[in-house]
Amino acid sequence: MINSYQAGGETDISRLQEFKDVFKNIKLAWERNEQAAIAMQISVKGSAYRLPGTKMMMASDGQMFGTISGGCLESDLFGWAEKAMEMRTPLTHKYDLSENEVWGLGIGCKGILEMLILPIDQNDVFWKKTEEIIQKGQAFSCVLEIPSGRRLLIEKEGIMIGGLDNLPFEVVEKARNSMDTQTRAEIMSCDGSRFLIDAVKPGEKLIVAGAGRDAVPVADLAAKAGFSVTVLDSRVEFNNPGLFPSVIHLIENPEEINSNNVTDSWWIIMNHYQEIDEKALQLALKSNPRYIGVLGPMARTKEMLINIGQTFSDGPIHSPIGLDLGAETMEEVAISIVAELMTVKNGRNPVPLHGKTKIHG
C-alpha cells in the first residue's frame, strides 16, 4: 500500500541534488528497517512527463520520494519495485501509454516509457561509494547494464568505481567523454547488450545578493528549480537556515569576497540598499557571471552602473529582472524571477506552450 508521495519537478539533465535527495530518503527507509529501491526512467519514445535519467525512491513500506509520471504510474510501478526488492535483483518494465488500453486512458502523455528498478542493498560497497561521491557535489557518470544492473561510476577526475573489467571499453569511453556534454541519460547498445549512460551534474550556481523577506521565496523556488543557491548577506539574523533552509549561507559583505571564489555563477541583486547593491553588482561583473538580474526599475540600475563605472554592455545584465507576469506579491515576483532564470538557462523563449506539438526538445 502506498502511504505517501512527494513530487519533484522536470529536468533536462540528471540532477545531482535529485540523486542526493533520493539517497537521503533511502537511508530514512533503512532507519525504519525497510528495504529500498531506486526506480529510474531509462528511455522515452514519444511524450512523457519526465525525461530519461529521472530517479525516485520506493521503500518496502510504501513510502516514496520523487516522481516519474506525475502520479499516473507510480502506484503500478511500486508493485514492480516490490518484486525487485523481494527478489533482490534489478527489473525492467515498459509502459506503452500510446495503446488504447488502461494506461492510455486519462493520461496526458502518450509515450513508451522504460523503467529500471534497482534494489539498493544497505551493505553494498558500490552504493556506499556512490553516496560519498554525491555528497562531494561534483559531476560524475554512472553506467548501468540493462537489466543485470552491472555498474560503474566515473568521477570527474577519472577515478572509476565498480565493474570496469566487465564492461565494454567503448561504453566506458562514451561515459567518460560525454560527462560534460550529455543533456539527458541515454542507452548505448554494444556487444548485444544495452547500457544506460547517465551523466549526473550539480545545479547551476545561483547567488542571491540580499536576505530580505522577498528573497525567501526566490531562494526556495530557485532551489526547487535545480539551482544550487547561495545567499550573500552579512546579516546573520536574516541570512540563516531558519529563514533559508535549502541554501549555502555566505555571511560577508560583497567587497570582502574574492571574485575568483564566485566565478561562473548566476546572480540576483536584491538587497534594496543601493550602496550594497552597487557593491554586489560590481562583484558580480568581476566574476565571469553567467547571468545578472537586478531587482527594481531600469533607471535605478543605470544609476548604479554609472556610480561603479560600468555599463550594460559589461555583462549579461537583466534589468528589471523577471518575466512580465503581472506579479505583485513576493511569491508572484519570485515566480516571475525564477521563470526568467529557467528560460535563459534552457535557451527558451517565454511563450505559452499552447499549440505546440512537442513539449520537450
N, C-alpha and C positions, 0 to 999 in steps of 0.2 A: 504494500500500500504506500502511495506517495504522500508524505507528510508535509513537506514544504518545498517551495520552488522560488529561486531568486534569479531574476532575469539579468542579462547583460546586454551590451549594445553591439552594433555592427562593426566590423573591422576589415581592412583590406590586407593587412599583414597579420601574422601571428604575434599577438602582443605578449611581451614578457610579463606584464602585470597580470594579464588574464591567467597565464600559466602559474604565476606566483599565488594568486588567489585560489586557484584550483587546488594547489598543494596545501595551502593553509586549511582548506576545508577537508582534504583527505586526512590530514593529521587530527583534525577535530573528530572525524569519524573513528579513527584509531583510538582516540581517547575514550570514545563511547564503546570500545571493544567491538566495533563493526568493521566489516570488510569495505573496501572502496575500489572504485574503478574510474578510469578516465574514458569518457565517450568522446570521440573525435570525428568530425566530418572530414572525410578524406577526398571526396570528389563530388562534383556537381555537373550535371548536364541539364541545360535549361535554366530556369529561375529558381532561386532559393532565398530563404530569409537571411542566412549567413553564408560565408564563403569557406572554401577548404582551409583547414587549419584550426577552425573553431573548436574549442575544447570545453567540456563541462565535467563536473564530478558527480558520481552517483554512489551512494552508500547502501549497504545491505538493509538498513532500517528505513529506506525510502527517502532519506534526506538528499537534496540535490543542490548544486550551485552552478549557475551559468545557464545558458540557453543555446540551443542549436536551431530550433524551428520556431521559437517564439511561443511554444506551448502546444503546438499541434501534435508533435510526435513523441514528446518526452515520456509520456505515460507508457507507450508501447516500447520505446527504446529501453526503459527501465527493466522491462521483462527480459530483454536480451542481456542487459548488464547483470541481472540476477543469475542467468545461466553462466555467463562468463566467470562471475565470482565463484559460483558453486563448483565449476569445473577447473577453476584456476588456470584458464587458458584464454588467449585472445580470440575474439569472434568478429566477423564482419556481417553486416546486414544492409540490404538495399531497400530503399523506398522509391517506388515509381509513382510519383504524385500526378503524372500525366494520364494514368489509367483511369477509366471511368468506374472506379471501384470505391471502397470506403475511404481510402486515403486521398482520393481525388475530390471528395465531397466537402465543400465548405472551406477548403484550404486555398489561400490566395496564390501560393507559389506552386507551379506545375512541373517542377524539375524532377530529375532522377538523382537521388542522393545516396551516397555510400558512406556507411559508418564503420568505424573501427573501435571496438571496446577492449580496453586494456586493463585487466585486474592489476592492482598495484600492491605488491607484497611489502609489508612493513619492514621485512628483513632483507629486501633485495638491495644489494650494494649499488647497483646501477641507478636506482631511483633515489637513493640517498645522495649520490654524487650529482644527479640531476638537480635536486633541490639546492644543493650547495652552489651550483653554477647560477641557478635562477636568483638566489639571494645576492650574488655579486652585482646583478643588474646589468650584465653585459650580454651582447648578442651571441647566439650560438645556433648551430644547425643540428636537427635531430633526424636521423634516418631510421625508418621502421620498415621491416619486410612485412608484406601483407600476404596471408593473415597470421604468419607464425609469430610475429612480434619480435623477431631478432632485431637488435637495435644498436645504434652508435650515436654518440654525441661528439660534435666537433666544436671546440671552443674557438673564440676569435683568434687566440694566439696559435692555433693549430693543434693544440692538445686534444687527443681523442680518448674517449671512454667507451668501452663496450666491445662488441664483437667485430673488430676490424678484420680479423683473419677470415671471417665467414661471409663478408660482403664483397661484391664485385668492385674492382678498382674504379671502373667508370662511374659507379654510383657515388662512391666516396669523393671522387674528384668533382663531380657535379655538385654535391652538397657543399664542398669546401669553396668552390669558385662562385657559387650563386648566393652565398650568405648575405652579401651586401645588396644584391640586385633583385632578389626574389620578392615579389609583391604578394604572393599567396602560396600556400602549400601546393605541391604538385606530385603526381605519380610518375615514376620512371620505370619502364619495363626493360629488363636486362636478363639474359640467360634463362628466359622462360619464367622469370619471377617478377613480381611488382614490388616497388619500393616507394614509400612515401618520403619525400624530402621536405622538411618543414623548417624554414629559417625563422627563428624566434628573436624578435627585436624589441629593445626598450622603446617606450614612447618618446616623442619629441620633447625636448626640454622647454618648459614654459616658465618664465619668471614674471610673477605678478608683483610689480613695484607699488606697494601700498597695502596695508592691512585694515582698511576701513570696513564698515559693515557691508558696503556694497561689493567688496572683494570676496566675501564669504561664498555667495552663490556662484561667482565666476570661477573661483578655485575649485569648488566642488564639482561643478558641471564640466570643467576642463579636464579634471582627473577622470571623470566617468567617460569622457570622450577619448581617453587614451593618452593624454599628455602627462608627462612627468613634471609635476608642478612644484615650484619653489616660490615661497612668499618672501619678498625682500622688504623688511621694515625693522627699524631699530627698537621699536616699542614692544617690549616683551609682554606687556599687559594686553596687547592686541594680537601680536604675532606669536600664537601659542597653539598647542594641539587641541585645547578646549574649543577654540573657535575655528581652527583649520586642521581637522584631524587627518586629512589624507595628503599632506604636503610635506616638503622639506622646508625647514624654517631657517632663513638667513637673517639673523638679528644683527644687522650692521647698517651703517649709513652708506649710500651709494658711493660717496667719494673715498670710502675706506676699502673698496673692493678692487682687486686687480682684475682688469678686463680679461686677462688670459684665463681666469678661472670660470668665466661665464660665457665662453665662446659658443657660437653656433646655436644660440638659444632663440626662442620666441619671447617677445616682451609685451607686457601690457602695463602702461604707465597710468596709474590711477591713485596717486597719493592725495590729491585735492589741494595740496600746498604747492604753489607754483615753484618756489625755490627748490624744494625737494624733487619735484617732478623734473625740473631742468637738470639737476644732477643725475637723476636716474636716466633721463633721455641721453645725456652726454655719455654715461657709462655704456648704455645700450649701443650707441653708434660706434663706440670704440671696440666692440666685442664681436665683430663679424656676425651681426644678427641675421636670423632667418626672416624675421618679421618684427615690426614695432607698431603697436597700436596705442594711440594716445586718447584717453577719455577727455571729453569736453569739446567745445567748438573749435573750428579750424583757426579762428583768429587768435585764440589762446596759444595753440601750438605754434603758429607763425611767430608770435611774440617770444615764446620760449626759445625757438631756434635762433632768432636774432640775438637774444641775450647770451647764447652759448657759442655764437659764431658759426652756426651750421645752417644748412638749407634742406628742403625736402629731397633734393637730389643726392644727399649724402647717405641715404639709407632707405630701406624698404618701409617707409613711414606711412601708416594709415591713420588719417585723421579727418573727421571724427571716427573712432573705432566702432565697428558693428554694422550689421545689415539694417536696412530701413524696414523694420517690422512694426513700427508704431509703438515701440516699447516705452513704458513709463515706470513701472515698479522695478525694484532692484532685481527681482527674479527675471522679469521680462528683458531687462537690459543685459543680464548675464546670458540669456538665450541668444540675444542678438550678437553679442561679442563672440561667444563660442561658435556660433553658426558661421561667422566670418572666418574664424580660425580654421574651421574644417574645410570651407570652400577653398581657401588659399592653399592649405596643406594638400588637399586632394586634387588641386588644379581644376576645379569645377566652377561653372557659372551659377550663381544663386538664383535659379529659376525653378518654378514648380515642376514636379515630375509628371503632372497631368499630360496625357497624350503620348508619353514616351513608351516605346515598346520594350525597352531594356533598361533595367534599373542600374545594375552593376556593369561597369565597363566604361 
